[in-house]
Amino acid sequence: MATAPVLTPRADDFPRWYQDLIAKAELADNGPVRGTMVIRPYGYGLWERMQAEMDARIKETGAQNAYFPLLIPQSYLTREADHVEGFAPELAVVTHGGGKELEEPAVVRPTSEMIINASFSKWVQSYRDLPLLINQWANVVRWELRPRLFLRTTEFLWQEGHTAHATREDARDFASRIHRRVYEDFMVDVLAMDVVAGRKTARERFAGAVNTLTLEGMMGDGKALQMATSHELGQNFARAFNTSYLSKDGTQELVWQTSWGSTTRMIGALVMMHGDDDGLRVPPRLAQVQAVVLAVKDDEAVLAKAHELGARLKAAGIRVRVDDRTDVPFGRRAVDWELKGVPVRVEIGPRDLGNGTAMLARRIPGGKEPVALDALADLLPKVLEDDQALLLRQARERRASRTADVSTVEEAVEAATAGGWARIPWATLGEEGEARLADHAVTVRCLVAEDGSVPEDGDAPGNVAIVARAY
């Protein structure tokens, strides 16, 4: 019988529980430079699955992958004032290379609007070159003063998309398409995450953007986490780099642009939204290992049946691993897989084999039951889909139960500091109220329309502010 893993209970100390789980599930370690991280194979496997799912969705929009330099001439960042001001405190600057002082310092990219626009200004000549849709998978560096693995690290992995369009409407529509059809679809459909799609206020939007669209998720402690963002950049960067094109009418016009990104922060979100006191719970559609077949004892017939069953489950389209490490105690192995959040364990021992059954342990709802060996290949796909749906349902129920409708700043602060979210009319809150929230470390996570949709105008009547404390 598996014993419970030693994790700090979430109710006692949520940040400590998070750090315990990251370490014991072997997701990541701290790197040697403060704020950096080593992503371990199990954690990186989650990122690879996320990459594959998002990359397919991104390519469906027509975007193509490319790669741009890590080092950016410092002078590039001075071309767009809001952008450089927004990133200045986080910059890492290289002043020496090859044993010599550089003629011009180079900035380690905090984001790539500047270096990509330098290329766009060369690549775009005519309306025939538009839209130009580019994505890159890369690392970035933002010097982090209060690091936390996956959530805030000096170096992290991400994808960043950058596009150029002939019209404002085309850019706006593309930013929205990425927001809903790439990011929201992926998070809901694959990560089983409950997210609120909304619009950032002017105070919270991306430096240099004219509009930022966001997806916000409620974590297990009631705090909010920004999951992914999509920005309308207007013509700010096009003007700075003279990224222009010859229109059909023969006039020279500046392009309209977007940028959008998601990061390894999603692994941290996965832990905090779905994890419990026994460890991680990985959504089956994401899991690199959906089912693990455990041989309980070093028995020749048991081992043979475990491998046979593993092959059958693999043929049925299930991502499976056979754990035949019988030199490691069974209880320890069961606890390890529980910590890692593998959706299903199939445990086979001599007694099970004699009965023609295996013990089926479901990580997400919990519990065990004996199942006929011959039925597993047909049963597991449905079990995995049921458990995928359960995770999403639990996340939605948490947010609904911990969100309060309020009418004053004081009530919004009270709801947020009590470990929940608040909804307050934006007309009631406004920029002055938003500033008052900041005095209590509470922010407007996003604005939504009265019906819950994404508003086209931040000041539209009926807009509602989603208010919370955030990571």
C-alpha positions as CSV (number, residue, x, y, z in Angstrom):
1,M,0.0,0.0,0.0
2,A,1.4,3.4,-1.0
3,T,2.2,5.8,1.8
4,A,1.5,9.5,1.5
5,P,4.4,11.6,0.2
6,V,5.9,14.1,2.6
7,L,4.7,17.4,1.3
8,T,3.9,20.5,3.3
9,P,0.1,20.7,3.3
10,R,-1.2,23.4,1.1
11,A,-3.4,24.8,3.8
12,D,-0.4,25.2,6.1
13,D,2.0,26.9,3.8
14,F,1.1,27.1,0.1
15,P,4.5,28.6,-1.1
16,R,6.4,25.9,0.8
17,W,4.1,23.2,-0.6
18,Y,4.9,24.5,-4.1
19,Q,8.6,24.4,-3.6
20,D,8.4,20.9,-2.1
21,L,6.4,19.6,-5.0
22,I,8.7,21.1,-7.7
23,A,11.7,19.4,-6.0
24,K,10.1,16.0,-5.1
25,A,8.4,15.6,-8.4
26,E,11.7,16.3,-10.1
27,L,10.5,19.2,-12.2
28,A,13.4,21.6,-11.7
29,D,16.3,22.7,-9.5
30,N,17.7,26.2,-8.8
31,G,20.6,27.1,-11.1
32,P,24.0,28.3,-9.9
33,V,23.3,31.9,-10.7
34,R,20.5,33.4,-8.6
35,G,17.2,33.4,-10.4
36,T,18.1,30.7,-12.9
37,M,16.7,27.2,-13.0
38,V,17.7,23.7,-14.2
39,I,14.6,22.1,-15.8
40,R,14.8,18.4,-15.1
41,P,13.8,15.7,-17.7
42,Y,10.3,15.2,-16.3
43,G,9.6,19.0,-16.1
44,Y,11.1,19.5,-19.6
45,G,8.9,16.6,-20.9
46,L,5.9,18.7,-19.8
47,W,7.3,21.7,-21.7
48,E,7.9,19.6,-24.8
49,R,4.3,18.5,-24.8
50,M,3.1,22.1,-24.3
51,Q,5.4,23.2,-27.2
52,A,4.1,20.6,-29.5
53,E,0.4,21.4,-28.8
54,M,0.9,25.2,-29.1
55,D,3.2,25.0,-32.1
56,A,0.6,23.1,-34.1
57,R,-2.1,25.7,-33.2
58,I,0.3,28.6,-34.1
59,K,1.1,27.1,-37.4
60,E,-2.6,26.7,-38.2
61,T,-2.8,30.5,-38.1
62,G,-0.2,30.7,-40.9
63,A,2.7,31.8,-38.7
64,Q,6.1,30.3,-39.4
65,N,9.0,29.6,-37.0
66,A,12.2,31.5,-37.2
67,Y,15.1,32.4,-34.9
68,F,16.6,35.8,-34.0
69,P,19.8,36.7,-32.1
70,L,20.1,36.5,-28.3
71,L,22.1,39.7,-28.2
72,I,20.6,43.1,-29.2
73,P,22.5,46.3,-29.7
74,Q,21.7,48.6,-26.8
75,S,20.8,51.4,-29.2
76,Y,17.9,49.5,-30.5
77,L,16.1,49.6,-27.2
78,T,16.2,53.4,-27.1
79,R,14.1,53.7,-30.3
80,E,10.7,53.1,-28.5
81,A,10.6,55.1,-25.3
82,D,7.8,53.2,-23.5
83,H,9.3,49.9,-24.3
84,V,12.8,50.7,-23.0
85,E,11.3,52.3,-19.9
86,G,9.2,49.3,-19.2
87,F,12.2,46.8,-19.4
88,A,15.1,49.0,-18.1
89,P,15.1,47.6,-14.6
90,E,15.2,44.0,-15.9
91,L,18.0,44.3,-18.5
92,A,21.2,42.2,-18.5
93,V,23.8,44.1,-20.5
94,V,27.0,42.6,-22.0
95,T,29.8,45.2,-22.0
96,H,32.9,42.9,-22.7
97,G,33.5,40.1,-25.2
98,G,36.7,38.4,-26.3
99,G,38.6,40.1,-23.6
100,K,37.8,43.6,-24.9
101,E,35.3,46.2,-24.1
102,L,32.6,46.3,-26.7
103,E,32.1,49.4,-28.9
104,E,28.4,49.2,-28.2
105,P,27.0,47.2,-25.2
106,A,24.7,44.4,-26.1
107,V,21.5,43.6,-24.2
108,V,20.5,40.0,-23.6
109,R,17.0,39.9,-25.1
110,P,14.2,40.5,-22.6
111,T,11.8,40.2,-25.6
112,S,12.5,40.6,-29.3
113,E,10.3,43.4,-30.7
114,M,13.4,45.5,-31.4
115,I,15.7,42.9,-33.1
116,I,12.8,41.4,-35.1
117,N,11.7,44.9,-36.3
118,A,15.2,45.4,-37.6
119,S,14.6,42.4,-39.9
120,F,11.0,43.3,-40.6
121,S,12.0,46.7,-41.9
122,K,14.2,44.9,-44.5
123,W,11.8,42.1,-45.4
124,V,8.7,44.2,-45.9
125,Q,8.7,46.3,-49.0
126,S,5.3,45.9,-50.6
127,Y,1.7,45.1,-49.6
128,R,2.4,41.7,-51.3
129,D,4.8,40.9,-48.3
130,L,1.9,41.2,-45.8
131,P,0.8,39.8,-43.5
132,L,4.2,38.7,-42.2
133,L,3.6,36.1,-39.5
134,I,6.7,35.0,-37.5
135,N,7.1,32.9,-34.3
136,Q,10.2,31.9,-32.4
137,W,10.9,29.4,-29.6
138,A,13.7,30.8,-27.5
139,N,15.0,31.9,-24.1
140,V,14.9,35.4,-22.6
141,V,16.5,37.1,-19.7
142,R,14.8,39.5,-17.3
143,W,16.8,40.1,-14.1
144,E,14.5,38.9,-11.4
145,L,14.8,40.3,-7.8
146,R,12.3,37.8,-6.2
147,P,12.8,34.5,-8.1
148,R,10.5,31.5,-7.8
149,L,11.0,28.4,-9.9
150,F,8.9,28.5,-13.1
151,L,6.9,31.6,-12.0
152,R,9.6,34.3,-11.9
153,T,13.1,33.4,-13.1
154,T,15.9,35.4,-14.6
155,E,16.0,33.2,-17.6
156,F,13.0,31.4,-18.9
157,L,11.8,29.6,-22.1
158,W,9.0,30.8,-24.2
159,Q,7.5,31.3,-27.6
160,E,7.1,34.9,-28.9
161,G,5.1,35.7,-32.0
162,H,5.6,38.9,-34.0
163,T,3.5,40.0,-37.0
164,A,3.1,42.8,-39.4
165,H,-0.2,43.7,-41.2
166,A,-1.4,46.2,-43.7
167,T,-4.3,47.5,-41.6
168,R,-5.1,48.1,-38.0
169,E,-8.2,45.8,-38.3
170,D,-6.1,42.9,-39.6
171,A,-3.6,43.3,-36.7
172,R,-6.4,43.5,-34.2
173,D,-8.2,40.5,-35.5
174,F,-5.0,38.4,-35.6
175,A,-4.1,39.4,-32.0
176,S,-7.6,38.2,-31.0
177,R,-7.2,35.0,-32.9
178,I,-4.0,34.1,-31.1
179,H,-5.6,35.0,-27.8
180,R,-8.7,32.8,-28.1
181,R,-7.9,30.1,-30.8
182,V,-4.3,29.4,-29.8
183,Y,-3.9,30.2,-26.1
184,E,-7.3,29.8,-24.7
185,D,-8.1,26.7,-26.7
186,F,-4.8,25.1,-25.6
187,M,-5.2,26.0,-22.0
188,V,-8.8,24.8,-21.7
189,D,-8.6,21.8,-24.1
190,V,-5.2,20.4,-23.2
191,L,-4.2,21.9,-19.8
192,A,-7.8,21.6,-18.4
193,M,-7.3,25.1,-17.0
194,D,-10.0,27.5,-16.1
195,V,-9.0,30.9,-17.5
196,V,-10.6,34.3,-17.8
197,A,-10.0,35.9,-21.2
198,G,-9.9,39.7,-20.9
199,R,-8.3,43.0,-21.7
200,K,-5.6,44.6,-19.6
201,T,-6.0,48.2,-18.3
202,A,-3.6,50.9,-19.5
203,R,-1.7,50.5,-16.2
204,E,-1.1,46.8,-16.7
205,R,-0.6,46.4,-20.5
206,F,2.7,45.6,-22.2
207,A,5.2,48.3,-22.5
208,G,4.8,49.9,-26.0
209,A,1.5,48.2,-26.8
210,V,-1.8,50.0,-27.5
211,N,-3.8,47.0,-26.2
212,T,-3.0,43.8,-24.3
213,L,-5.2,40.7,-24.2
214,T,-4.6,38.3,-21.4
215,L,-5.7,34.9,-19.9
216,E,-5.8,34.8,-16.1
217,G,-6.1,31.7,-14.0
218,M,-7.0,31.2,-10.3
219,M,-4.4,29.2,-8.5
220,G,-5.1,26.8,-5.6
221,D,-4.5,29.6,-3.0
222,G,-6.9,32.0,-4.7
223,K,-4.2,34.2,-6.3
224,A,-4.2,35.0,-10.0
225,L,-1.5,34.1,-12.5
226,Q,-1.2,35.7,-15.9
227,M,-0.9,32.8,-18.3
228,A,-0.3,34.3,-21.8
229,T,-0.8,37.6,-23.5
230,S,-1.4,38.9,-27.0
231,H,-0.6,42.5,-27.8
232,E,-1.7,45.0,-30.4
233,L,1.4,47.2,-31.0
234,G,-0.2,49.7,-33.3
235,Q,2.4,51.5,-35.3
236,N,4.8,52.4,-32.4
237,F,7.6,50.0,-33.4
238,A,7.0,50.4,-37.1
239,R,7.5,54.1,-36.7
240,A,10.7,53.5,-34.6
241,F,12.2,51.2,-37.3
242,N,10.5,52.7,-40.3
243,T,8.9,49.3,-41.1
244,S,6.8,50.4,-44.1
245,Y,5.4,49.1,-47.3
246,L,4.2,50.4,-50.7
247,S,0.4,50.1,-50.8
248,K,-1.8,49.1,-53.7
249,D,-2.4,52.9,-54.2
250,G,1.3,53.5,-54.5
251,T,1.7,55.3,-51.1
252,Q,4.2,54.5,-48.5
253,E,2.5,53.2,-45.3
254,L,3.6,52.0,-41.9
255,V,2.7,48.5,-40.9
256,W,0.4,47.6,-38.0
257,Q,1.9,45.0,-35.6
258,T,1.2,42.4,-33.0
259,S,3.3,40.4,-30.5
260,W,2.2,37.5,-28.3
261,G,3.9,35.1,-25.9
262,S,3.6,32.2,-23.4
263,T,6.3,30.8,-21.2
264,T,7.5,28.0,-18.9
265,R,5.4,29.8,-16.3
266,M,2.6,27.4,-17.5
267,I,4.4,24.6,-15.7
268,G,4.1,26.5,-12.4
269,A,0.5,27.2,-13.2
270,L,-0.1,23.5,-13.8
271,V,1.3,22.7,-10.3
272,M,-0.7,25.4,-8.5
273,M,-4.0,24.9,-10.3
274,H,-4.2,21.1,-10.3
275,G,-1.8,20.0,-7.6
276,D,-3.0,18.6,-4.2
277,D,-1.4,17.5,-1.0
278,D,-0.2,14.2,-2.6
279,G,1.6,15.9,-5.5
280,L,1.0,17.0,-9.1
281,R,-2.0,16.0,-11.1
282,V,-1.3,16.1,-14.9
283,P,-4.1,16.4,-17.3
284,P,-4.2,13.3,-19.4
285,R,-4.1,15.1,-22.8
286,L,-0.9,16.8,-21.7
287,A,0.8,13.9,-19.8
288,Q,3.9,12.5,-21.4
289,V,3.1,9.3,-19.4
290,Q,-0.7,8.8,-19.3
291,A,-0.5,5.3,-17.7
292,V,2.3,3.5,-15.9
293,V,2.2,-0.2,-15.5
294,L,3.9,-1.3,-12.2
295,A,5.1,-4.8,-11.7
296,V,4.6,-5.3,-7.9
297,K,7.1,-8.1,-7.4
298,D,10.1,-9.7,-9.2
299,D,8.1,-12.5,-10.6
300,E,8.8,-13.7,-14.2
301,A,5.1,-14.1,-15.1
302,V,4.2,-10.7,-13.6
303,L,7.0,-9.0,-15.5
304,A,6.0,-10.7,-18.7
305,K,2.4,-9.6,-18.3
306,A,3.4,-6.1,-17.4
307,H,5.3,-5.7,-20.6
308,E,2.6,-7.4,-22.7
309,L,0.0,-5.0,-21.2
310,G,2.2,-2.0,-21.8
311,A,2.5,-3.0,-25.5
312,R,-1.3,-3.4,-25.7
313,L,-2.0,0.0,-24.2
314,K,0.6,1.6,-26.5
315,A,-1.2,0.0,-29.5
316,A,-4.4,1.5,-28.2
317,G,-2.9,5.0,-28.4
318,I,-2.0,5.5,-24.8
319,R,1.3,7.0,-23.8
320,V,2.5,4.3,-21.4
321,R,5.6,3.3,-19.4
322,V,6.3,0.0,-17.8
323,D,7.9,0.2,-14.4
324,D,9.7,-3.1,-13.8
325,R,12.2,-1.7,-11.3
326,T,11.4,-4.5,-8.8
327,D,14.7,-3.8,-6.9
328,V,13.0,-0.5,-5.7
329,P,10.3,-1.1,-3.1
330,F,6.8,-1.0,-4.6
331,G,5.5,1.6,-2.2
332,R,8.3,4.1,-3.0
333,R,7.7,3.7,-6.8
334,A,3.9,4.2,-6.3
335,V,4.6,7.4,-4.3
336,D,7.0,8.7,-6.9
337,W,4.4,8.3,-9.7
338,E,1.8,9.8,-7.5
339,L,4.0,12.8,-6.9
340,K,4.6,13.2,-10.6
341,G,0.8,13.2,-11.2
342,V,0.7,10.4,-13.8
343,P,-3.1,10.0,-14.5
344,V,-3.3,6.2,-14.2
345,R,-1.3,3.5,-12.5
346,V,-1.9,-0.1,-13.4
347,E,-0.5,-2.4,-10.6
348,I,0.1,-6.1,-11.3
349,G,1.2,-8.6,-8.7
350,P,1.1,-12.4,-8.5
351,R,-2.4,-12.4,-6.9
352,D,-3.8,-10.0,-9.5
353,L,-2.3,-12.2,-12.3
354,G,-4.0,-15.3,-10.8
355,N,-7.3,-13.4,-10.8
356,G,-6.9,-12.1,-14.3
357,T,-7.1,-8.5,-13.0
358,A,-4.9,-5.5,-12.3
359,M,-5.4,-2.8,-9.7
360,L,-6.3,0.5,-11.4
361,A,-5.3,3.6,-9.4
362,R,-6.7,6.9,-10.7
363,R,-4.6,10.0,-9.7
364,I,-7.1,12.7,-10.4
365,P,-10.3,11.6,-8.6
366,G,-8.3,9.2,-6.4
367,G,-9.1,5.7,-5.4
368,K,-8.3,2.1,-6.6
369,E,-10.4,-0.7,-8.1
370,P,-9.6,-4.1,-9.6
371,V,-10.2,-4.3,-13.4
372,A,-10.0,-7.3,-15.7
373,L,-6.7,-7.3,-17.6
374,D,-8.5,-7.9,-20.9
375,A,-10.7,-4.8,-20.4
376,L,-8.0,-2.2,-19.7
377,A,-7.1,-1.3,-23.3
378,D,-10.8,-0.5,-24.0
379,L,-11.5,1.2,-20.6
380,L,-8.5,3.5,-20.2
381,P,-9.2,6.0,-23.0
382,K,-12.6,6.7,-21.5
383,V,-11.1,6.9,-18.0
384,L,-8.5,9.4,-19.2
385,E,-11.1,11.6,-20.9
386,D,-13.4,11.5,-17.8
387,D,-10.5,12.6,-15.6
388,Q,-9.5,15.4,-18.0
389,A,-13.0,16.8,-17.8
390,L,-13.0,16.5,-14.0
391,L,-9.8,18.6,-13.6
392,L,-11.4,21.4,-15.7
393,R,-14.7,21.2,-13.7
394,Q,-12.9,21.4,-10.4
395,A,-10.9,24.4,-11.5
396,R,-14.1,26.2,-12.7
397,E,-15.9,25.3,-9.4
398,R,-13.0,26.8,-7.4
399,R,-13.1,30.1,-9.2
400,A,-16.9,30.4,-9.0
401,S,-16.9,29.7,-5.3
402,R,-14.1,32.1,-4.5
403,T,-15.1,35.1,-6.6
404,A,-17.2,37.9,-5.0
405,D,-19.2,40.6,-6.7
406,V,-18.4,43.9,-4.9
407,S,-19.2,47.5,-5.3
408,T,-16.3,49.3,-3.4
409,V,-12.5,49.3,-3.4
410,E,-12.5,48.2,0.2
411,E,-14.7,45.2,-0.5
412,A,-12.4,44.3,-3.5
413,V,-9.3,44.4,-1.3
414,E,-11.1,42.3,1.4
415,A,-12.0,39.6,-1.2
416,A,-8.5,39.5,-2.6
417,T,-6.7,39.5,0.7
418,A,-9.0,36.7,1.9
419,G,-7.7,34.4,-0.9
420,G,-10.2,35.1,-3.7
421,W,-11.1,37.3,-6.6
422,A,-13.5,40.2,-6.9
423,R,-15.6,41.5,-9.7
424,I,-16.4,45.2,-9.7
425,P,-17.8,47.6,-12.3
426,W,-14.9,49.4,-14.1
427,A,-17.0,52.5,-14.1
428,T,-17.1,52.3,-10.3
429,L,-13.4,51.5,-9.9
430,G,-11.7,53.5,-12.6
431,E,-8.0,54.5,-12.7
432,E,-8.2,56.2,-9.3
433,G,-9.6,53.0,-7.7
434,E,-7.0,50.9,-9.5
435,A,-4.2,53.0,-7.9
436,R,-5.8,52.5,-4.5
437,L,-5.8,48.8,-5.0
438,A,-2.1,48.9,-5.7
439,D,-1.5,50.3,-2.2
440,H,-2.7,46.9,-1.0
441,A,-0.7,44.8,-3.5
442,V,-4.0,44.1,-5.4
443,T,-4.3,44.6,-9.1
444,V,-6.9,44.6,-11.9
445,R,-6.1,41.4,-13.7
446,C,-8.2,42.2,-16.7
447,L,-11.4,43.8,-17.9
448,V,-14.3,41.7,-19.2
449,A,-17.6,42.8,-20.8
450,E,-20.8,42.4,-18.7
451,D,-21.5,39.1,-20.5
452,G,-18.0,37.8,-19.8
453,S,-16.6,38.3,-23.3
454,V,-13.5,40.3,-24.1
455,P,-14.4,44.1,-24.5
456,E,-13.2,45.8,-27.7
457,D,-13.0,49.1,-25.7
458,G,-11.4,49.3,-22.3
459,D,-13.9,52.0,-21.2
460,A,-17.0,50.5,-22.7
461,P,-20.1,50.8,-20.5
462,G,-20.7,47.6,-18.5
463,N,-17.0,46.6,-18.4
464,V,-16.2,44.6,-15.2
465,A,-12.8,44.6,-13.5
466,I,-11.4,41.2,-12.3
467,V,-9.4,42.1,-9.2
468,A,-7.0,39.8,-7.3
469,R,-3.6,39.4,-5.8
470,A,-1.2,37.9,-8.3
471,Y,2.0,36.1,-8.7
